[in-house]
Structures are given as C-alpha cells and as structure tokens.
Amino acid sequence: MNKITILINCNDQPGIIASITNFIAHHNGNIVYIDQHVDREQNIFFMRLESEFTSESFSTEAFKGAFKDVLADKFEMKWRIYSSEVKPKMALFISKYDHCLYDLLGRYNSGELNLEIPFIISNHNDLKPIADNFNIPFYHIPVTKETKSEAEDKQLELLNEHKIDFIVLARYMQIVSPKLIDKYPNKIINIHHSFLPAFVGAKPYHSAYKRGVKIIGATSHYVTEELDAGPIIEQDVARVTHAHSISDLIAKGRDLEKIVLANAVKLHADRKVMVYNNKTVIFS
C-alpha cells in the first residue's frame, strides 16, 4: 500500500475541497485524514490530506505530475506531496547541554520519531559519548569568531553529503548565520528557554525570577535571521510560585524544553506544519 501526505495553501475560492477529493477518488485513492483552515484576514486556504493507494501500479511521481497539471496550476497552489515510505533526515546540532539530546535520542531509539538521524554536529566534544552510546556518527566542528564561516562551510558539506532535510538545534549555543538559514528556510528548528516573545536573551529565568512570574515556558520555533523571532511551532508552560528558586525555575524549564522540542520535531517530521507570513498552521 502506498500512502501520501499532501500539503496545500492558496487563495481561498469555491470548489477546492471537492476538486481535490474527486481527484483522489479518480486515482482510486482512499482519504484517511483531511483537515483544512481558512485565514479570513489573508483569504488563504490551507489543507493537509493523507490518502492511501492500493494499486501496485501507483507512482508518487506520476501522481505529482497529474496533480500539478489538473489542480495546482488551476488554483495557483503552493503544494507539497510526500510519500510515507521516505523518512525525513534530521541533523542534530548541539553544544554542552545534554537534556534535549538525551530526550530526542531516547524517543528516536524507541521509534517514536518518524525520521532518520545520520549524524550529530557539535562545537564541543563533551557530548560525544552520548552519540557513541546511540551509535550515531559525531562530528566535532569548533566555532570561533574567526572560524565561523569556515565551520559553517564544513557543516554545509556534511548536510549536503547526507541529503539532510531539516536541522534541529538541541541547545546549540551558536547563532546560525544566513549561510545556513537561506539553505534551509523554515527547516531549522530551535528550542528557546523562554515563553517568547517575553524574557528574551541569555538569562530569561533570572529575568522571570526578578519579575516574580507565576508561569514559565519554553518555545520551539523556526530559525530566521532575526534572532528568536521565527515562526513558532510549539510552546508550553509550567506554574511557579514565590517559593521557587532560580535553580527550581531552571529545572522546570529544562523539562519543558525537552517536551516542547520533541513535540515540534514530531510535528515537523510528520508534515503537520505549514508556514505563512511568519506564522504557522499546525494540523492535528
């Protein structure tokens, strides 16, 4: 059985859903999931659809060609079609913090994440034993102000060699330059240890502590050139009180970071995220 996922966005207009479902039926497909959303302010239609095809002669590439000719051009769609047989390839970028790395690799090892991890890149050697324990190749690429451009060239070489689909910054403590961002637009996922856009910067928990906040949070978003301002994929919060110390806030925050990043990675890998005008549409 062949299963595909279709993501679509275009100007909202009559007949889109009927045309798509009829097209699937004409190709002997069975729709097993369908969801749509209309942004009334922008008049933009979004859809995510999963369909199964039992015919042995079914070809994803032939289906894409027919979809373009019959539907995409007619409705002026932006669209993507993915085969469930192809798992996206994810590269992990890390530094010295290990909590997000352990969590993602544990989920990956248990089969919870529908993806492949060809390698891990770090600007430090500290976490190499973790990669070794999970039998994932580890590349140490040091980054300094003077060598940043050369380091990113080495990173891009590895990314291209392994045909990486998206990157996850699992507490990678370096600012990613446009050299990588332009190559992977809306395909670099970061975890920010704060509930954006509040308390941005290097010490959000200290700022939150001084303000006496009652909740703390974590935010996973796509990386853009504007720091910590990319489209938000996932967020979560935890309640705190005046009795919690800064170390308590940090511990609770790290738990949130693990959950929020893992959920964002899963949503992206399962093709449930669409980006438009620096916002995201997240399908269930």
N, C-alpha and C positions, 0 to 999 in steps of 0.2 A: 504494500500500500504506500502511495506517495501522499505526503502531507505538506501543504504550503501555507505560508502566512503572507497576507497582503496588507500593506500599509498605504493609505491614500490621504492626500489632502488637496483641495481645490476650492474654487469659489462655489458657494452653495447654490444649487439650482435644482429644479424638478427632475426626477427620473434617475438620479444617480444610483440609489439603492436597488431599484427594480432592474436597471440595466446590468448592474454587477451580478446580482443573484441569478438573473436569467442567463448571463454569460457563463457562470459556473455550471448551471444546470445543463446548458447546451454542450458543455465539455464533460458531461457525466460526472460532475463533482458533487460531493455531499458536504454542505456547510455545517461545521461542528461548533463554530463560535463566530459571532458577529456583534460588533458594538460600534456606535458612531456618536459624534458630538459636533454641534454647530456653534461656532463662536459668533454670536449675534452682532457684536460690535464690529468685527472684521469681515463678517459674512463668509467665513471659511468653514468648509465641511471636512471633518476628519473621520476616518474609518479604519478599523482593524478587523480582519476576517481570516479565519482558518478554515481550510477545506481539504477534504480527502478525496483521492482518486484511486480507484481500484484497478483501472485498466493497465495492463502490462506495457502498452504502447505509449503511456503518458510520458511526455517530456516537459520538464520545467522550462527549458529554454524556448521550446516551441510555444508553450503556453504564454510566456512573457511576450513573445513577438506578436501573438494574436491579441493579447490584452492591450498592448500599445496601439495596434492598428485600429481595433474596434472601439476601445473605451478611453484609453489615456489621452489620445490626441483629440478625441471628440469633446471631452470635458476639461481639457487642458490640465490634467492631473500632474501632481508630483507623486510618484509612487515607487514602491519597492516590493519585490516579491522574493521570499526566502524559502528554501527547502529545509524541512526539518532534519534531513539527513546531514546537513552541513552545520557543524557546531562552530560558533564564532571563536576566534583565537584571541585570548586576552594576555597582555603583558603586564606584569606587576612591577611597579616602581616603589622602592622602599628606602628607608634610611636606618634609624636605630630603634624606633618604636615597633614592638612586636605584636601588640594585641590584635590589630586588624589583620595582620599577616596570618597569625595562627588561626583566627576565625575563618578567614576565607579559604585557607588551605584545608582546614578541617571539613568545611562544607563541600569543597571540591572533591576531597578524598572520599566522602560518603556518597557522592553522586548527586548532591542537592543542586549543584550549579551545572546548567547545560552549556558547557564551554570547554575549551582546552587552554592550558597554561604552558606554552612552550618554554618560557624562561622567566627568571626574575632578575631585575636590574637594581643595583644599589650603589649609592655613592660612598658606602662604608662596607666593611667586611664583617661587621658584628653579627649579622643575622644569617650568614652563610650556612651555619649548622642546621638551621631550620629548613632551609631549601634542600640541603643534603638529606635530611630525615624524610622529606616527602619526595625525594628522587626527582627534583626539578632543577634543571641547569641554572646556575647562578653566575651572573656577570658583575664584577666589581668595576665600575666606571667612576673614578673620583671626579668631583666637580669643584673647581675654584673659580674665582672671578676671571682669572687669566685663561683658564682652560675650558670654560663653559661651552663655547662654540664648538670646540673640538670634541668635547664629551657628547654633545647632542648629535654630532655627526656620527659618532660610534653607535649611539642609541638608534638613530635612524637606519643605520646599516643593518643592525640586528632586527629591527622592526620590519624592514623590507624583506630581508632574507627569509624570515619566518612567516611572512604574509599576515602580520598581526591586524586584526580588525578593530580592536579598541584597547585603550590603556587605562589602568586603574592606579591612582596614586594612593597607596595604602600608608598614609602618613609619610609621604616623600617630602622631605624638608628642603625643597628647592623650588624656585619659581620657574615654571615652564615657559620658554620663550616662544614667539610666533613661529619659529622654525618648525616646532612640533605641532603647535596648535593649528597652523594652516594645513598641515598634512593630515591631521585627524580632527576636523571640525565636529564638535558635538560627539566626540568619541574618546575624550579623555575625562575620566570620572575622578573627582576629588572628594575627600571627606574633610569637612571643616568642623573643628571642635567648638562650635557655637551655633546658636539658632540664628542664622543670617536673616536679615541684614544687621541685627543687633550685636554689639560687642565684637566687632571685627578686630583683627590684629593678632599679635603674638600671644597675648595673655588674657583671653576672654574670661576665664574663670576668676582671675583676680579682679577684673572689672566688675563681673557679676557679683562677686562677694562684697565688694565695696558698695554696690548699689542695693544690697540686701534683696536680691531677686528671689522669687518663690518658685520659679521653674528654670531649669537649664535645658539646653538642647544640643542637637548635632544636625548638620546639614550636608547632604551629598548633592553635588552639582557638577555640571559640565564645565570644563575649564575654558575661559575666554581670556583675551588679552587684558581686560580689566579684572584686577585681582578680586577673587571671591564674589564675582558679580554675574557668573554664568547661569544658564537655565537650571532651576532647582528640580531634582529628581525625587528626593525623599527627605523627610525631616521627622524628628521625634523629640519628645521632651520627657523630663522627669521632675517631680516635685521635690523641692528642698525647703528647709526652714532655717531660722537664725541659728539653730544648734549645729548645723553642718559647718565643718571647717573647709578651708580651701582644698585640702587633700581629699576630703569626702566628695567635694564637687568634681574634682579631677577623676576620682574612681568611678563615680556615677557617669561622668561624661564619657569615659572610655568604654563603658558598657553600651552607651547609646551609640557611640561611633561605630562599634562593631556591627550592631544591628542595622543601623541606617545605611552603612556602606554595603553590607551584604544584600540588603533589600534593593538598593539601587543597582548593584551589579546584576542581580537576578532579573530585575525589570528590563534592563538593557539587553542582557543576553537572550531573554525570551521575546525580544522585539515588541515590547509593550509601551515604548516611549516615543513620542513624536515631539519635535521641537519646532516652534513657530514664534517669531518675534521675541526671542529671549525668554519664552515661557515653554512649559511642557504640557502635553496632554498625556496622561497616564491611564492606560486601559487596564481593566481588571483581569 
